């Protein structure tokens, strides 16, 4: 039995997800500081807001994944 299939919580973002965000944002001319992204909540929210407004569907989907589940 695959217990992962029954996990209702999204998996925590991995380093590769942050690197993907960095390079996808770079394609749109935006620089992302990875260490700051992981330690500065306001900066992370700003980056995710920009990514969420991107014309790139892949970048928007990644922003949703990195933002995590919505608060109740």
N, CA, C and O atoms as a Maestro MAE file, in Angstrom:
{
 s_m_m2io_version
 :::
 2.0.0
}

f_m_ct {
 s_m_title
 :::
 protein
 m_atom[288] {
  # First column is atom index #
  i_m_mmod_type
  r_m_x_coord
  r_m_y_coord
  r_m_z_coord
  i_m_residue_number
  s_m_chain_name
  s_m_pdb_residue_name
  s_m_pdb_atom_name
  i_m_atomic_number
  :::
  1 25 0.845 -1.173 0.000 1 A "UNK " " N  " 7
  2 3 0.000 0.000 0.000 1 A "UNK " " CA " 6
  3 2 0.896 1.244 0.000 1 A "UNK " " C  " 6
  4 15 1.896 1.303 0.715 1 A "UNK " " O  " 8
  5 25 0.526 2.214 -0.798 2 A "UNK " " N  " 7
  6 3 1.292 3.456 -0.893 2 A "UNK " " CA " 6
  7 2 0.668 4.485 0.038 2 A "UNK " " C  " 6
  8 15 -0.376 5.055 -0.277 2 A "UNK " " O  " 8
  9 25 1.305 4.728 1.188 3 A "UNK " " N  " 7
  10 3 0.743 5.656 2.169 3 A "UNK " " CA " 6
  11 2 0.816 7.100 1.709 3 A "UNK " " C  " 6
  12 15 0.040 7.935 2.174 3 A "UNK " " O  " 8
  13 25 1.735 7.411 0.802 4 A "UNK " " N  " 7
  14 3 1.857 8.785 0.314 4 A "UNK " " CA " 6
  15 2 0.583 9.203 -0.406 4 A "UNK " " C  " 6
  16 15 0.206 10.374 -0.351 4 A "UNK " " O  " 8
  17 25 -0.076 8.293 -1.067 5 A "UNK " " N  " 7
  18 3 -1.293 8.610 -1.805 5 A "UNK " " CA " 6
  19 2 -2.405 9.099 -0.880 5 A "UNK " " C  " 6
  20 15 -3.334 9.767 -1.333 5 A "UNK " " O  " 8
  21 25 -2.321 8.778 0.398 6 A "UNK " " N  " 7
  22 3 -3.368 9.168 1.335 6 A "UNK " " CA " 6
  23 2 -3.017 10.419 2.130 6 A "UNK " " C  " 6
  24 15 -3.804 10.856 2.970 6 A "UNK " " O  " 8
  25 25 -1.863 10.995 1.880 7 A "UNK " " N  " 7
  26 3 -1.443 12.204 2.572 7 A "UNK " " CA " 6
  27 2 -2.150 13.409 1.947 7 A "UNK " " C  " 6
  28 15 -1.912 13.737 0.784 7 A "UNK " " O  " 8
  29 25 -3.006 14.056 2.711 8 A "UNK " " N  " 7
  30 3 -3.767 15.203 2.197 8 A "UNK " " CA " 6
  31 2 -2.952 16.495 2.183 8 A "UNK " " C  " 6
  32 15 -3.345 17.462 1.532 8 A "UNK " " O  " 8
  33 25 -1.834 16.523 2.884 9 A "UNK " " N  " 7
  34 3 -0.989 17.714 2.918 9 A "UNK " " CA " 6
  35 2 -0.004 17.674 1.761 9 A "UNK " " C  " 6
  36 15 0.532 16.618 1.424 9 A "UNK " " O  " 8
  37 25 0.227 18.826 1.159 10 A "UNK " " N  " 7
  38 3 1.210 18.909 0.083 10 A "UNK " " CA " 6
  39 2 2.604 18.729 0.680 10 A "UNK " " C  " 6
  40 15 2.867 19.182 1.795 10 A "UNK " " O  " 8
  41 25 3.492 18.073 -0.054 11 A "UNK " " N  " 7
  42 3 4.858 17.915 0.470 11 A "UNK " " CA " 6
  43 2 5.546 19.267 0.605 11 A "UNK " " C  " 6
  44 15 5.259 20.209 -0.134 11 A "UNK " " O  " 8
  45 25 6.449 19.337 1.556 12 A "UNK " " N  " 7
  46 3 7.199 20.580 1.768 12 A "UNK " " CA " 6
  47 2 8.050 20.878 0.540 12 A "UNK " " C  " 6
  48 15 8.571 19.960 -0.095 12 A "UNK " " O  " 8
  49 25 8.191 22.153 0.206 13 A "UNK " " N  " 7
  50 3 9.045 22.511 -0.937 13 A "UNK " " CA " 6
  51 2 10.479 22.045 -0.700 13 A "UNK " " C  " 6
  52 15 10.966 22.035 0.431 13 A "UNK " " O  " 8
  53 25 11.138 21.662 -1.778 14 A "UNK " " N  " 7
  54 3 12.525 21.240 -1.713 14 A "UNK " " CA " 6
  55 2 13.400 22.317 -2.347 14 A "UNK " " C  " 6
  56 15 12.896 23.232 -2.999 14 A "UNK " " O  " 8
  57 25 14.691 22.205 -2.154 15 A "UNK " " N  " 7
  58 3 15.619 23.191 -2.700 15 A "UNK " " CA " 6
  59 2 15.439 23.344 -4.211 15 A "UNK " " C  " 6
  60 15 15.523 24.453 -4.740 15 A "UNK " " O  " 8
  61 25 15.196 22.243 -4.894 16 A "UNK " " N  " 7
  62 3 15.016 22.306 -6.349 16 A "UNK " " CA " 6
  63 2 13.825 23.193 -6.724 16 A "UNK " " C  " 6
  64 15 13.849 23.832 -7.776 16 A "UNK " " O  " 8
  65 25 12.797 23.244 -5.893 17 A "UNK " " N  " 7
  66 3 11.643 24.109 -6.157 17 A "UNK " " CA " 6
  67 2 12.053 25.581 -6.092 17 A "UNK " " C  " 6
  68 15 11.628 26.388 -6.918 17 A "UNK " " O  " 8
  69 25 12.875 25.918 -5.110 18 A "UNK " " N  " 7
  70 3 13.348 27.301 -4.987 18 A "UNK " " CA " 6
  71 2 14.265 27.674 -6.155 18 A "UNK " " C  " 6
  72 15 14.213 28.795 -6.662 18 A "UNK " " O  " 8
  73 25 15.100 26.726 -6.575 19 A "UNK " " N  " 7
  74 3 15.992 26.972 -7.715 19 A "UNK " " CA " 6
  75 2 15.162 27.152 -8.990 19 A "UNK " " C  " 6
  76 15 15.462 28.018 -9.811 19 A "UNK " " O  " 8
  77 25 14.124 26.336 -9.151 20 A "UNK " " N  " 7
  78 3 13.223 26.502 -10.301 20 A "UNK " " CA " 6
  79 2 12.612 27.895 -10.303 20 A "UNK " " C  " 6
  80 15 12.548 28.552 -11.343 20 A "UNK " " O  " 8
  81 25 12.162 28.345 -9.134 21 A "UNK " " N  " 7
  82 3 11.581 29.686 -9.031 21 A "UNK " " CA " 6
  83 2 12.610 30.735 -9.448 21 A "UNK " " C  " 6
  84 15 12.299 31.654 -10.206 21 A "UNK " " O  " 8
  85 25 13.825 30.590 -8.951 22 A "UNK " " N  " 7
  86 3 14.882 31.549 -9.278 22 A "UNK " " CA " 6
  87 2 15.081 31.656 -10.786 22 A "UNK " " C  " 6
  88 15 15.124 32.764 -11.322 22 A "UNK " " O  " 8
  89 25 15.201 30.532 -11.475 23 A "UNK " " N  " 7
  90 3 15.491 30.565 -12.912 23 A "UNK " " CA " 6
  91 2 14.284 30.979 -13.737 23 A "UNK " " C  " 6
  92 15 14.431 31.676 -14.741 23 A "UNK " " O  " 8
  93 25 13.099 30.562 -13.328 24 A "UNK " " N  " 7
  94 3 11.901 30.994 -14.056 24 A "UNK " " CA " 6
  95 2 11.690 32.502 -13.904 24 A "UNK " " C  " 6
  96 15 11.281 33.175 -14.850 24 A "UNK " " O  " 8
  97 25 11.968 33.023 -12.724 25 A "UNK " " N  " 7
  98 3 11.863 34.470 -12.514 25 A "UNK " " CA " 6
  99 2 12.951 35.195 -13.321 25 A "UNK " " C  " 6
  100 15 12.708 36.277 -13.854 25 A "UNK " " O  " 8
  101 25 14.142 34.601 -13.410 26 A "UNK " " N  " 7
  102 3 15.232 35.212 -14.181 26 A "UNK " " CA " 6
  103 2 14.836 35.331 -15.657 26 A "UNK " " C  " 6
  104 15 15.216 36.291 -16.327 26 A "UNK " " O  " 8
  105 25 14.084 34.369 -16.154 27 A "UNK " " N  " 7
  106 3 13.615 34.437 -17.551 27 A "UNK " " CA " 6
  107 2 12.726 35.648 -17.784 27 A "UNK " " C  " 6
  108 15 12.577 36.108 -18.916 27 A "UNK " " O  " 8
  109 25 12.132 36.165 -16.708 28 A "UNK " " N  " 7
  110 3 11.272 37.347 -16.808 28 A "UNK " " CA " 6
  111 2 12.007 38.606 -16.366 28 A "UNK " " C  " 6
  112 15 11.395 39.661 -16.196 28 A "UNK " " O  " 8
  113 25 13.323 38.492 -16.179 29 A "UNK " " N  " 7
  114 3 14.122 39.656 -15.821 29 A "UNK " " CA " 6
  115 2 14.114 40.002 -14.343 29 A "UNK " " C  " 6
  116 15 14.476 41.119 -13.974 29 A "UNK " " O  " 8
  117 25 13.713 39.073 -13.494 30 A "UNK " " N  " 7
  118 3 13.661 39.327 -12.049 30 A "UNK " " CA " 6
  119 2 14.699 38.465 -11.336 30 A "UNK " " C  " 6
  120 15 14.791 37.260 -11.568 30 A "UNK " " O  " 8
  121 25 15.466 39.098 -10.477 31 A "UNK " " N  " 7
  122 3 16.494 38.390 -9.707 31 A "UNK " " CA " 6
  123 2 15.900 37.908 -8.385 31 A "UNK " " C  " 6
  124 15 15.169 38.642 -7.720 31 A "UNK " " O  " 8
  125 25 16.219 36.666 -8.011 32 A "UNK " " N  " 7
  126 3 15.757 36.105 -6.741 32 A "UNK " " CA " 6
  127 2 16.976 35.646 -5.951 32 A "UNK " " C  " 6
  128 15 17.799 34.878 -6.451 32 A "UNK " " O  " 8
  129 25 17.085 36.122 -4.716 33 A "UNK " " N  " 7
  130 3 18.156 35.733 -3.799 33 A "UNK " " CA " 6
  131 2 17.651 34.522 -3.006 33 A "UNK " " C  " 6
  132 15 16.780 34.658 -2.147 33 A "UNK " " O  " 8
  133 25 18.204 33.335 -3.300 34 A "UNK " " N  " 7
  134 3 17.692 32.103 -2.693 34 A "UNK " " CA " 6
  135 2 17.814 32.085 -1.177 34 A "UNK " " C  " 6
  136 15 16.881 31.664 -0.493 34 A "UNK " " O  " 8
  137 25 18.933 32.527 -0.641 35 A "UNK " " N  " 7
  138 3 19.061 32.483 0.819 35 A "UNK " " CA " 6
  139 2 18.084 33.449 1.477 35 A "UNK " " C  " 6
  140 15 17.500 33.130 2.512 35 A "UNK " " O  " 8
  141 25 17.905 34.611 0.895 36 A "UNK " " N  " 7
  142 3 16.935 35.567 1.446 36 A "UNK " " CA " 6
  143 2 15.518 35.039 1.295 36 A "UNK " " C  " 6
  144 15 14.687 35.228 2.183 36 A "UNK " " O  " 8
  145 25 15.238 34.380 0.184 37 A "UNK " " N  " 7
  146 3 13.913 33.807 -0.060 37 A "UNK " " CA " 6
  147 2 13.518 32.836 1.054 37 A "UNK " " C  " 6
  148 15 12.348 32.745 1.427 37 A "UNK " " O  " 8
  149 25 14.505 32.117 1.575 38 A "UNK " " N  " 7
  150 3 14.230 31.102 2.593 38 A "UNK " " CA " 6
  151 2 14.276 31.629 4.020 38 A "UNK " " C  " 6
  152 15 13.921 30.912 4.955 38 A "UNK " " O  " 8
  153 25 14.714 32.891 4.199 39 A "UNK " " N  " 7
  154 3 14.837 33.408 5.566 39 A "UNK " " CA " 6
  155 2 14.029 34.675 5.824 39 A "UNK " " C  " 6
  156 15 13.804 35.033 6.980 39 A "UNK " " O  " 8
  157 25 13.594 35.353 4.782 40 A "UNK " " N  " 7
  158 3 12.883 36.624 4.918 40 A "UNK " " CA " 6
  159 2 11.453 36.447 4.401 40 A "UNK " " C  " 6
  160 15 11.226 36.412 3.191 40 A "UNK " " O  " 8
  161 25 10.501 36.335 5.316 41 A "UNK " " N  " 7
  162 3 9.113 36.051 4.941 41 A "UNK " " CA " 6
  163 2 8.512 37.132 4.050 41 A "UNK " " C  " 6
  164 15 7.780 36.821 3.110 41 A "UNK " " O  " 8
  165 25 8.809 38.384 4.331 42 A "UNK " " N  " 7
  166 3 8.256 39.469 3.508 42 A "UNK " " CA " 6
  167 2 8.801 39.400 2.080 42 A "UNK " " C  " 6
  168 15 8.058 39.593 1.117 42 A "UNK " " O  " 8
  169 25 10.086 39.127 1.950 43 A "UNK " " N  " 7
  170 3 10.706 38.990 0.628 43 A "UNK " " CA " 6
  171 2 10.095 37.798 -0.112 43 A "UNK " " C  " 6
  172 15 9.792 37.888 -1.302 43 A "UNK " " O  " 8
  173 25 9.918 36.691 0.597 44 A "UNK " " N  " 7
  174 3 9.325 35.495 -0.020 44 A "UNK " " CA " 6
  175 2 7.908 35.783 -0.512 44 A "UNK " " C  " 6
  176 15 7.537 35.374 -1.612 44 A "UNK " " O  " 8
  177 25 7.112 36.488 0.302 45 A "UNK " " N  " 7
  178 3 5.741 36.839 -0.116 45 A "UNK " " CA " 6
  179 2 5.767 37.717 -1.360 45 A "UNK " " C  " 6
  180 15 4.954 37.535 -2.266 45 A "UNK " " O  " 8
  181 25 6.702 38.673 -1.409 46 A "UNK " " N  " 7
  182 3 6.824 39.563 -2.561 46 A "UNK " " CA " 6
  183 2 7.188 38.758 -3.818 46 A "UNK " " C  " 6
  184 15 6.592 38.955 -4.877 46 A "UNK " " O  " 8
  185 25 8.158 37.861 -3.696 47 A "UNK " " N  " 7
  186 3 8.561 37.037 -4.843 47 A "UNK " " CA " 6
  187 2 7.412 36.161 -5.317 47 A "UNK " " C  " 6
  188 15 7.186 36.030 -6.520 47 A "UNK " " O  " 8
  189 25 6.689 35.564 -4.385 48 A "UNK " " N  " 7
  190 3 5.574 34.692 -4.761 48 A "UNK " " CA " 6
  191 2 4.428 35.490 -5.369 48 A "UNK " " C  " 6
  192 15 3.729 34.995 -6.254 48 A "UNK " " O  " 8
  193 25 4.230 36.706 -4.908 49 A "UNK " " N  " 7
  194 3 3.197 37.556 -5.509 49 A "UNK " " CA " 6
  195 2 3.554 37.888 -6.954 49 A "UNK " " C  " 6
  196 15 2.695 37.854 -7.835 49 A "UNK " " O  " 8
  197 25 4.813 38.205 -7.194 50 A "UNK " " N  " 7
  198 3 5.260 38.487 -8.564 50 A "UNK " " CA " 6
  199 2 5.125 37.243 -9.436 50 A "UNK " " C  " 6
  200 15 4.680 37.324 -10.581 50 A "UNK " " O  " 8
  201 25 5.510 36.104 -8.892 51 A "UNK " " N  " 7
  202 3 5.412 34.848 -9.642 51 A "UNK " " CA " 6
  203 2 3.954 34.502 -9.934 51 A "UNK " " C  " 6
  204 15 3.639 33.994 -11.010 51 A "UNK " " O  " 8
  205 25 3.071 34.775 -8.986 52 A "UNK " " N  " 7
  206 3 1.642 34.483 -9.163 52 A "UNK " " CA " 6
  207 2 1.021 35.342 -10.252 52 A "UNK " " C  " 6
  208 15 0.019 34.953 -10.851 52 A "UNK " " O  " 8
  209 25 1.600 36.494 -10.512 53 A "UNK " " N  " 7
  210 3 1.079 37.399 -11.533 53 A "UNK " " CA " 6
  211 2 1.776 37.214 -12.886 53 A "UNK " " C  " 6
  212 15 1.521 37.965 -13.827 53 A "UNK " " O  " 8
  213 25 2.639 36.231 -12.974 54 A "UNK " " N  " 7
  214 3 3.418 36.000 -14.194 54 A "UNK " " CA " 6
  215 2 2.540 35.526 -15.351 54 A "UNK " " C  " 6
  216 15 1.521 34.872 -15.130 54 A "UNK " " O  " 8
  217 25 2.930 35.852 -16.578 55 A "UNK " " N  " 7
  218 3 2.237 35.294 -17.738 55 A "UNK " " CA " 6
  219 2 2.549 33.803 -17.928 55 A "UNK " " C  " 6
  220 15 1.864 33.118 -18.688 55 A "UNK " " O  " 8
  221 25 3.575 33.304 -17.243 56 A "UNK " " N  " 7
  222 3 3.972 31.899 -17.363 56 A "UNK " " CA " 6
  223 2 3.126 31.016 -16.447 56 A "UNK " " C  " 6
  224 15 3.129 31.187 -15.228 56 A "UNK " " O  " 8
  225 25 2.410 30.082 -17.042 57 A "UNK " " N  " 7
  226 3 1.583 29.154 -16.257 57 A "UNK " " CA " 6
  227 2 2.450 28.292 -15.339 57 A "UNK " " C  " 6
  228 15 2.054 27.997 -14.211 57 A "UNK " " O  " 8
  229 25 3.609 27.892 -15.806 58 A "UNK " " N  " 7
  230 3 4.508 27.067 -14.993 58 A "UNK " " CA " 6
  231 2 4.957 27.837 -13.752 58 A "UNK " " C  " 6
  232 15 4.987 27.284 -12.653 58 A "UNK " " O  " 8
  233 25 5.298 29.088 -13.927 59 A "UNK " " N  " 7
  234 3 5.731 29.911 -12.797 59 A "UNK " " CA " 6
  235 2 4.570 30.152 -11.825 59 A "UNK " " C  " 6
  236 15 4.762 30.113 -10.610 59 A "UNK " " O  " 8
  237 25 3.384 30.397 -12.349 60 A "UNK " " N  " 7
  238 3 2.221 30.584 -11.463 60 A "UNK " " CA " 6
  239 2 1.939 29.319 -10.656 60 A "UNK " " C  " 6
  240 15 1.651 29.401 -9.462 60 A "UNK " " O  " 8
  241 25 2.018 28.157 -11.290 61 A "UNK " " N  " 7
  242 3 1.784 26.890 -10.580 61 A "UNK " " CA " 6
  243 2 2.846 26.656 -9.505 61 A "UNK " " C  " 6
  244 15 2.538 26.180 -8.412 61 A "UNK " " O  " 8
  245 25 4.083 26.990 -9.818 62 A "UNK " " N  " 7
  246 3 5.157 26.838 -8.839 62 A "UNK " " CA " 6
  247 2 4.930 27.771 -7.650 62 A "UNK " " C  " 6
  248 15 5.177 27.385 -6.507 62 A "UNK " " O  " 8
  249 25 4.469 28.979 -7.906 63 A "UNK " " N  " 7
  250 3 4.187 29.930 -6.819 63 A "UNK " " CA " 6
  251 2 3.117 29.370 -5.888 63 A "UNK " " C  " 6
  252 15 3.222 29.500 -4.668 63 A "UNK " " O  " 8
  253 25 2.096 28.753 -6.458 64 A "UNK " " N  " 7
  254 3 1.029 28.144 -5.650 64 A "UNK " " CA " 6
  255 2 1.604 27.032 -4.789 64 A "UNK " " C  " 6
  256 15 1.295 26.930 -3.602 64 A "UNK " " O  " 8
  257 25 2.442 26.200 -5.393 65 A "UNK " " N  " 7
  258 3 3.059 25.076 -4.647 65 A "UNK " " CA " 6
  259 2 3.934 25.604 -3.519 65 A "UNK " " C  " 6
  260 15 3.869 25.094 -2.400 65 A "UNK " " O  " 8
  261 25 4.744 26.608 -3.790 66 A "UNK " " N  " 7
  262 3 5.629 27.138 -2.760 66 A "UNK " " CA " 6
  263 2 4.872 27.872 -1.658 66 A "UNK " " C  " 6
  264 15 5.302 27.872 -0.505 66 A "UNK " " O  " 8
  265 25 3.754 28.492 -2.002 67 A "UNK " " N  " 7
  266 3 2.950 29.205 -1.002 67 A "UNK " " CA " 6
  267 2 2.332 28.237 0.000 67 A "UNK " " C  " 6
  268 15 2.055 28.611 1.140 67 A "UNK " " O  " 8
  269 25 2.118 27.003 -0.422 68 A "UNK " " N  " 7
  270 3 1.547 25.998 0.470 68 A "UNK " " CA " 6
  271 2 0.049 26.143 0.577 68 A "UNK " " C  " 6
  272 15 -0.560 26.980 -0.089 68 A "UNK " " O  " 8
  273 25 -0.537 25.315 1.426 69 A "UNK " " N  " 7
  274 3 -1.999 25.358 1.576 69 A "UNK " " CA " 6
  275 2 -2.465 26.675 2.187 69 A "UNK " " C  " 6
  276 15 -1.785 27.265 3.027 69 A "UNK " " O  " 8
  277 25 -3.619 27.115 1.754 70 A "UNK " " N  " 7
  278 3 -4.193 28.360 2.276 70 A "UNK " " CA " 6
  279 2 -4.586 28.186 3.738 70 A "UNK " " C  " 6
  280 15 -5.013 27.111 4.159 70 A "UNK " " O  " 8
  281 25 -4.436 29.243 4.488 71 A "UNK " " N  " 7
  282 3 -4.827 29.203 5.903 71 A "UNK " " CA " 6
  283 2 -6.340 29.154 6.015 71 A "UNK " " C  " 6
  284 15 -7.041 29.759 5.204 71 A "UNK " " O  " 8
  285 25 -6.851 28.437 7.013 72 A "UNK " " N  " 7
  286 3 -8.320 28.349 7.176 72 A "UNK " " CA " 6
  287 2 -8.944 29.663 7.570 72 A "UNK " " C  " 6
  288 15 -10.160 29.743 7.741 72 A "UNK " " O  " 8
  :::
 }
 m_bond[287] {
  # First column is bond index #
  i_m_from
  i_m_to
  i_m_order
  :::
  1 1 2 1
  2 2 3 1
  3 3 4 2
  4 3 5 1
  5 5 6 1
  6 6 7 1
  7 7 8 2
  8 7 9 1
  9 9 10 1
  10 10 11 1
  11 11 12 2
  12 11 13 1
  13 13 14 1
  14 14 15 1
  15 15 16 2
  16 15 17 1
  17 17 18 1
  18 18 19 1
  19 19 20 2
  20 19 21 1
  21 21 22 1
  22 22 23 1
  23 23 24 2
  24 23 25 1
  25 25 26 1
  26 26 27 1
  27 27 28 2
  28 27 29 1
  29 29 30 1
  30 30 31 1
  31 31 32 2
  32 31 33 1
  33 33 34 1
  34 34 35 1
  35 35 36 2
  36 35 37 1
  37 37 38 1
  38 38 39 1
  39 39 40 2
  40 39 41 1
  41 41 42 1
  42 42 43 1
  43 43 44 2
  44 43 45 1
  45 45 46 1
  46 46 47 1
  47 47 48 2
  48 47 49 1
  49 49 50 1
  50 50 51 1
  51 51 52 2
  52 51 53 1
  53 53 54 1
  54 54 55 1
  55 55 56 2
  56 55 57 1
  57 57 58 1
  58 58 59 1
  59 59 60 2
  60 59 61 1
  61 61 62 1
  62 62 63 1
  63 63 64 2
  64 63 65 1
  65 65 66 1
  66 66 67 1
  67 67 68 2
  68 67 69 1
  69 69 70 1
  70 70 71 1
  71 71 72 2
  72 71 73 1
  73 73 74 1
  74 74 75 1
  75 75 76 2
  76 75 77 1
  77 77 78 1
  78 78 79 1
  79 79 80 2
  80 79 81 1
  81 81 82 1
  82 82 83 1
  83 83 84 2
  84 83 85 1
  85 85 86 1
  86 86 87 1
  87 87 88 2
  88 87 89 1
  89 89 90 1
  90 90 91 1
  91 91 92 2
  92 91 93 1
  93 93 94 1
  94 94 95 1
  95 95 96 2
  96 95 97 1
  97 97 98 1
  98 98 99 1
  99 99 100 2
  100 99 101 1
  101 101 102 1
  102 102 103 1
  103 103 104 2
  104 103 105 1
  105 105 106 1
  106 106 107 1
  107 107 108 2
  108 107 109 1
  109 109 110 1
  110 110 111 1
  111 111 112 2
  112 111 113 1
  113 113 114 1
  114 114 115 1
  115 115 116 2
  116 115 117 1
  117 117 118 1
  118 118 119 1
  119 119 120 2
  120 119 121 1
  121 121 122 1
  122 122 123 1
  123 123 124 2
  124 123 125 1
  125 125 126 1
  126 126 127 1
  127 127 128 2
  128 127 129 1
  129 129 130 1
  130 130 131 1
  131 131 132 2
  132 131 133 1
  133 133 134 1
  134 134 135 1
  135 135 136 2
  136 135 137 1
  137 137 138 1
  138 138 139 1
  139 139 140 2
  140 139 141 1
  141 141 142 1
  142 142 143 1
  143 143 144 2
  144 143 145 1
  145 145 146 1
  146 146 147 1
  147 147 148 2
  148 147 149 1
  149 149 150 1
  150 150 151 1
  151 151 152 2
  152 151 153 1
  153 153 154 1
  154 154 155 1
  155 155 156 2
  156 155 157 1
  157 157 158 1
  158 158 159 1
  159 159 160 2
  160 159 161 1
  161 161 162 1
  162 162 163 1
  163 163 164 2
  164 163 165 1
  165 165 166 1
  166 166 167 1
  167 167 168 2
  168 167 169 1
  169 169 170 1
  170 170 171 1
  171 171 172 2
  172 171 173 1
  173 173 174 1
  174 174 175 1
  175 175 176 2
  176 175 177 1
  177 177 178 1
  178 178 179 1
  179 179 180 2
  180 179 181 1
  181 181 182 1
  182 182 183 1
  183 183 184 2
  184 183 185 1
  185 185 186 1
  186 186 187 1
  187 187 188 2
  188 187 189 1
  189 189 190 1
  190 190 191 1
  191 191 192 2
  192 191 193 1
  193 193 194 1
  194 194 195 1
  195 195 196 2
  196 195 197 1
  197 197 198 1
  198 198 199 1
  199 199 200 2
  200 199 201 1
  201 201 202 1
  202 202 203 1
  203 203 204 2
  204 203 205 1
  205 205 206 1
  206 206 207 1
  207 207 208 2
  208 207 209 1
  209 209 210 1
  210 210 211 1
  211 211 212 2
  212 211 213 1
  213 213 214 1
  214 214 215 1
  215 215 216 2
  216 215 217 1
  217 217 218 1
  218 218 219 1
  219 219 220 2
  220 219 221 1
  221 221 222 1
  222 222 223 1
  223 223 224 2
  224 223 225 1
  225 225 226 1
  226 226 227 1
  227 227 228 2
  228 227 229 1
  229 229 230 1
  230 230 231 1
  231 231 232 2
  232 231 233 1
  233 233 234 1
  234 234 235 1
  235 235 236 2
  236 235 237 1
  237 237 238 1
  238 238 239 1
  239 239 240 2
  240 239 241 1
  241 241 242 1
  242 242 243 1
  243 243 244 2
  244 243 245 1
  245 245 246 1
  246 246 247 1
  247 247 248 2
  248 247 249 1
  249 249 250 1
  250 250 251 1
  251 251 252 2
  252 251 253 1
  253 253 254 1
  254 254 255 1
  255 255 256 2
  256 255 257 1
  257 257 258 1
  258 258 259 1
  259 259 260 2
  260 259 261 1
  261 261 262 1
  262 262 263 1
  263 263 264 2
  264 263 265 1
  265 265 266 1
  266 266 267 1
  267 267 268 2
  268 267 269 1
  269 269 270 1
  270 270 271 1
  271 271 272 2
  272 271 273 1
  273 273 274 1
  274 274 275 1
  275 275 276 2
  276 275 277 1
  277 277 278 1
  278 278 279 1
  279 279 280 2
  280 279 281 1
  281 281 282 1
  282 282 283 1
  283 283 284 2
  284 283 285 1
  285 285 286 1
  286 286 287 1
  287 287 288 2
  :::
 }
}
